[in-house]
Amino acid sequence: MANSTNAYERRRDRVRRSIKKVANGRPRLSVFRSSKQIYAQIIDDGKGLTLVSASTIESDLKGSLKTGADVAAAAAVGKLVAERALAAGVKQVVFDRGGYMYHGRVKALADAARDGGLEF
């Protein structure tokens, strides 16, 4: 019987495989959430570089948030990563939810990134 770590890794790998099929050279917006923080990166897999990143541990967000692990924090990170991506010249991305279900914090981050101007 597989433990939860292996199940998470299988889900994450399955999502990444499907993303690579439809990416068409677009960078991916990758999300990682822990029990206390949420992180987002825009990664160019062709070059192996992180173009833009944002998280709740950054000093400019940390002071304005009640906690780093709620929907409001995820929305703030989504908005920030979208602003930084547009400044870096990235407009279209493919969304990588990792092994997480698309609801709650992950959905709030994605919606905020869309509202901030990213297309996916």
C-alpha positions in Angstrom: 0.0 0.0 0.0 1.4 3.4 -1.0 1.8 6.1 1.6 0.5 9.6 1.2 3.9 11.0 0.1 4.1 8.6 -2.8 0.5 9.3 -3.8 1.2 13.1 -3.8 4.3 12.6 -5.9 2.4 10.4 -8.4 -0.3 13.1 -8.7 2.3 15.9 -9.1 4.2 13.9 -11.8 0.9 13.1 -13.7 0.0 16.8 -13.7 3.5 17.9 -14.9 3.4 15.3 -17.7 0.1 16.6 -19.0 1.3 20.2 -18.7 4.4 19.5 -20.8 2.1 18.2 -23.6 0.1 21.4 -23.9 2.7 24.0 -22.8 3.9 24.9 -26.4 6.9 26.7 -25.0 5.0 28.7 -22.4 6.5 28.9 -18.9 4.6 27.3 -16.1 3.2 28.9 -13.0 4.0 26.4 -10.3 2.4 26.5 -6.8 3.6 25.0 -3.6 1.6 25.2 -0.4 2.7 24.2 3.1 0.7 24.4 6.3 2.0 27.9 7.0 3.0 29.5 3.7 2.3 29.5 0.0 4.8 29.9 -2.8 4.5 30.6 -6.6 7.1 30.5 -9.3 7.1 31.0 -13.0 9.6 28.6 -14.5 11.0 28.3 -18.0 11.5 24.5 -18.4 13.3 24.9 -21.7 16.1 26.9 -20.1 15.7 25.5 -16.6 15.3 29.0 -15.0 13.0 30.5 -12.5 11.8 33.8 -14.1 9.6 35.2 -11.3 8.7 34.1 -7.8 6.6 35.3 -5.0 5.7 33.9 -1.6 4.1 34.8 1.8 7.6 34.8 3.5 8.6 38.0 1.7 8.8 41.1 3.9 6.5 43.3 1.8 3.7 40.7 2.1 4.4 39.3 5.6 3.5 42.5 7.4 0.2 43.0 5.6 -1.2 39.5 6.1 -2.8 37.9 9.1 -1.3 34.5 8.3 0.5 33.0 5.3 -1.8 30.0 5.1 -5.2 31.4 4.1 -7.1 32.3 1.0 -6.3 36.0 1.4 -2.6 35.3 1.5 -2.8 33.1 -1.6 -4.7 35.8 -3.5 -2.0 38.4 -2.5 0.8 36.0 -3.8 -1.1 35.5 -7.0 -1.5 39.2 -7.6 2.2 39.8 -6.8 3.5 37.1 -9.1 1.3 38.4 -11.9 2.7 41.9 -11.5 6.2 40.6 -11.5 5.6 38.4 -14.5 4.2 41.3 -16.5 7.2 43.4 -15.6 9.5 40.6 -16.8 7.6 40.3 -20.1 5.7 37.1 -19.4 2.0 37.3 -20.3 1.0 33.6 -21.1 1.7 30.7 -18.7 0.5 27.3 -18.1 -0.8 26.6 -14.6 0.9 23.8 -12.6 -1.2 23.0 -9.5 1.3 20.3 -8.5 -0.4 17.5 -6.6 -3.0 19.7 -5.0 -6.7 19.8 -5.8 -7.8 23.0 -7.6 -9.8 24.6 -4.8 -9.2 26.8 -1.7 -5.8 28.4 -1.7 -4.6 27.1 -5.0 -7.8 28.4 -6.8 -7.5 31.7 -5.0 -3.9 32.1 -6.2 -4.9 31.2 -9.8 -7.8 33.6 -9.9 -5.7 36.4 -8.5 -3.0 35.8 -11.1 -5.6 35.9 -13.9 -7.1 39.1 -12.5 -3.5 40.5 -12.4 -3.1 40.0 -16.2 -1.7 36.5 -16.7 -3.3 34.4 -19.3 -3.8 30.6 -18.7 
